[in-house]
Amino acid sequence: MGINRQVIVFALDHYNPLGLIRSLGENGIFPVFIAVKRKCDIASKSKYISKCFRVDSVEEGYELLLKEYGHYDYDNRPFVLFSDDKSIGFFDLHYDEIKDRFILYNAGQSGRINQFMDKFKVQQLAKKHGLNVLDSFVVNKGEIPKELSYPIITKDITPNSGSWKSDVFICNNETELKQAYQKITSPVVLLQKFVDKKNEYALEGFTVDAGRQMMIVTSLTWKYLIKGYYSPYQDVKMFCDKDMETKLQAMFREIGYEGIFEVEFLIDKDGTYYFLEINFRASAWNYTGSCAGMPLSYLWVKSMCNGYIDIADKMEFEDFTAMSEAIDFGKRVDSGKVTLAEWLKDFKEAKCTYYYNKDDYEPFAVLYDKWDELK
């Protein structure tokens, strides 16, 4: 179908929005990109962008968006897509102010997405709907519950409350937790049972109709694990777990969420899947959908225009690998785990690479020039 709407990607300039932009452009939609400046231009170099605005902050970008694109009538409201927590967190707080001017990720009212960005709250919802969750405590920084048993892992209570991965510590005893508190920046901390995991599991998908309809396009597991960090080299497969699908559908329906999402799980060595969190925006791995024949950003816009998800858009595909090139190079080649020749073979065989794209080369040229800075 032809989509005669203005589509805007609003995000930190990174490779997360690059996947959204490419998935739109490859399907005939050339979006506006409001790029919040980061350490270097990446997504803003894509050939699929119709117009790019560079801003210094989310707040500045919000004002620019209203000025430039806030004048459309209700039936022709532009779409706004997100791929970072800070941007979606800010827009969610202002949803009631802009819902009649834009179509954007939402949960029906201002602030509701932020409520479920709280890891403890969303885990309690997951537990309510039958998913496994790890024992957790929410505390003010410095507090140590008497019932706490070790080992535990520390996490920011929301992705916007501290220093993200820099606040993650694995503590085997009270002394180590006290030392971690000296470095943690978030005022509120999630203390969670630490499991020696076999793998992690991520689902990329989208919802429409106030969360009543959902499509999961890809599932990912990691080729290798990095303590306290995500893995940049993944196995990508079809999602086929109907029981998990039903439980997640119920969660999104209760939240009322419309938008692109990622759901994260931990896989214990005994094979148990533990729900961790929902990212209420496109993750770095969103382009796996395009490589599987299901471009997330295009399908979300199409489905929102239709008011439903077309079951004909659900595709079967063969397993493939995906790679975030510079980070994987740093973790495996620079550390001596594989040779350059072995890495190049893996790179060439990866069906999904997050920077390199033969039809949209300039972002990879930036990566090549800034290789050491971006790995």
Secondary structure, DSSP 8 states (H G I E B T S, - for coil): ----S-EEEEEESSHHHHHHHHHHHTTT---EEEEE--SS-SGGG-TT-SEEEEESSHHHHHHHHHHHHTTS-GGG--EEEE-SHHHHHHHHHTHHHHTTT-EESB-SSTTHHHHHHSHHHHHHHHHHTT-B---EEEEETT---TT--SSEEEEESSTTSS-GGGG-EEESSHHHHHHHHTT---SEEEEEE---EEEEEEEEEEEETTTTEEEEEEEEEESS-BTTB--SEEEEE----HHHHHHHHHHHHHHT-BEEEEEEEEEETTS-EEEEEEESS--TTTTHHHHTT--HHHHHHHHHHHTS--GGG------EEEE-HHHHHHHHTTTTSS-HHHHHHHHHH-SEESS--TTS-HHHHHHHHTHHHH-
